[in-house]
Amino acid sequence: MGFQWRNRHARGEVYIVRYADDFVIGFQYKSDGNRLKYELTKRLAAFSLSLNESKTHLIEFGRFASLNRRQRKQSKPKTFDFLGFTHICSVRRNDGQFKLLRLSIKKRLRAKLRHIKEVLMKTRHKSPYVVGQWLKRALTGYFNYFAVPDNGQSIRTMRTEVCKLWIKALRRRSQKGKSFNWQRMKGLIWIFIPHTRNRHPYPSQRLTL
């Protein structure tokens, strides 16, 4: 419905980004957003379906949102979560122009750490080199997706917390507790824990490489 409606009824520009059953639609005009939400709600109701109200929001967002809201003496633009990131209206430090800031969703990051903690505790009696190989694969996949510009703090937090969880699990292997010290841990970290470099430079940087 979205593509057909955009071509036939929208007054301004409309952009649709979809993944599985989640999607974000950007409108040039608020009136287009209100109209599509109304018509989509009505269309779904005909099939006994409905929008997920907890995820369906019409917000002011984009490069003009902050300025327009300041002029109206309103609060900062709201954020939204999509594909694992919290999307935020921000500005570049060098010229103060609009920048889309993407940060790892904190709730998802905590859930990932809980999962890693459970695996580390279950596998703590296995060889550290076997567990290290699993950690390397898990973190490489995570960093390859989430290591985008300006998300460095979240990535560094993930790496630091995983290292702490791993040594805690290794120390639980023995009643002596701290027999597995940080000096030994540094060797495992150097071998198995990926660095937190940015995997996705801005297009202007990537195309000049």
N, C-alpha and C positions, 0 to 999 in steps of 0.2 A: 504493500500500500504506500509506503513512504516515498519510493521513487516516482510512482505514478502521480501521487499528490503533489510532489515538488514540481513536476513538469506542468501540471494543469492548473494548480491553484495558488502557489506561493507568490507573494508580492516581491520578495527579495531573494537573496542567496540562501540556499539550504544545503547543509553538508551532513552526510550520514556515515557514521562509523559503527560497524556491527561486528560482534564476535559471538557465535552461538546464539543464545537467546538474550544477550545483553547488547544494548546499543546506545549511542549518544548521537543526538541530532543538534546541529548548530543552526540557528536562525539569525538572519540579519535583522528581522523585525519581530518584536515580542508578539504582535498580533498573529503572525504566522504560527508561532509556537502554541499559543492558546487555542487557535483553531484546529491544528493538527491533533493536539491532545484530546480535545472534545470529540473530534471525528473518529479518532482511534479508539477511544473509550466506547463510543457507540457501536463501532464495527465489532469490537471484541465481544461486547455484550450479546450481540446477535448469535454468537457461538458459545454462549455461557462461559465466557472467559473474561478476565479483567486484568488491568495493569497492576503491577506490584507497587502499591502506594508508598511503601517504605523506600523504594528505589526510584520512583518517578517524581522528578522535581523540575520545575521551570525556573532557572536562575539566570541572572545577568552575569555574563562572563565574556572574556576576550580583551582585546587590546584597548578598547575604549571604556570598559566597564569601571575601572577604578576612578578615572577622571570624571566620568558622568556621575558616579555616585558621590564623589567629593563635592561636585557642584550642587548636588541636591542635598548635601549635608547628611548623607546616609553612610552606613558602616561599609567596611570593605566587602568586595564581592565574596559570595560563598564559594566553597570548594566542592569538588565532587570526586567520587572514587570510581575508577574504571580500569579494568585489566591489571589489577594489583597496585595501581598508583593512585595517590591523592593528587589531583590536579589543582593548581593554585595560580591565581593571577599575581605576577610578580614583575619586577623591573630589572633591567641590566644595570650593573654598577657603573659602567663607563659612560653611559649616556642617558640613563633614566627611562629608556624606552621599554615597552611591554616585553615581558618574557613569560613563557609558559613554564612554570616550575612543577616538576613531577617528583614526588617523594613516595617511598614505599609506604603502603598502608600499615600503620603501626600494629593494628590488630592482627594482620596477616604475618607480619614479621615475628610477633610474639608466638603465634601459632607454629610457625616454622621452627623456632627455637625450642618449643616444647616437644615437637616431634623429634628433633635431633637429640635432645636430652634423653628421651625415652629409648631411642636406638642405642645411644652410647652406654646407657646403664645396662641394657639387655646384652650388649656385646662386650662388656668391659673385660671379660676373661679371655677374649680372643686376642690374637697377636695385634699389637698396636699398628703393625704394618698392614694387616688386613682391614682393620677399622679405618686406618688412614686413607686407604684406597677408596673406600666408600665415601668418606668425608670429602675427599678431593673431587669426586664426581658430583656429589650433591652441591657443594659450594660453587664449583665451576659452572654448573647449570644455573644456579641462582644468580651468580654475578653476571653471567652472560646476558641475562634478561634485565636485571635491575640496576646494573652499573651504567646509568645514564648521567648526563651532565647535571650537576647540583644535587645528586642523590648520594654523594660520597659519605656523608655522616651515617646514613642508614646502613650502607655497605660496611663501613668500618665497625659499626656497632655489632652487626651480624658476625663479622670475623672475630672480634674481640670476645664476644660472648661464647662463641663456639669453642674457642681455645680454652676459656675458663671451664666450660662444661666438660671438655675432653679430659683435662688434667684432674678434675674432680672425680670423674668416672674411673680414671686410671688409679687414683689414690684409694678408691673403694675396693680395689683388687686385693689389697693387703691390709691387715689389721694395724700395720705400722703407720698407716695414714699417709704421711708426707714423705714416704720413702722415694716416691716418684717426684723429683724436684723440677724446678723450672729450667735448670740447665739441660736436663734430658728432654724436657718438653720442647725447648727451642729447636732441637734437632728435628723432631717430628713436624713441628710447624713449618720449618724451612722446606721440608720434603713434600708435605702433603697439603698445606693450607694455602690456597691461591692468594695472590696479592689483590689489592682493591683498586687497581687502575680502572679508568673509564673505558668501557667496551664500546660505547656508542657516541663518538664525537659529533658535534653539530655538523650538518651538511656542508656548511661553508669550510669547515676544517677537514672533513673527510674527503671532499672532492679535490682538495689541493695536495693530498698526500701522494 
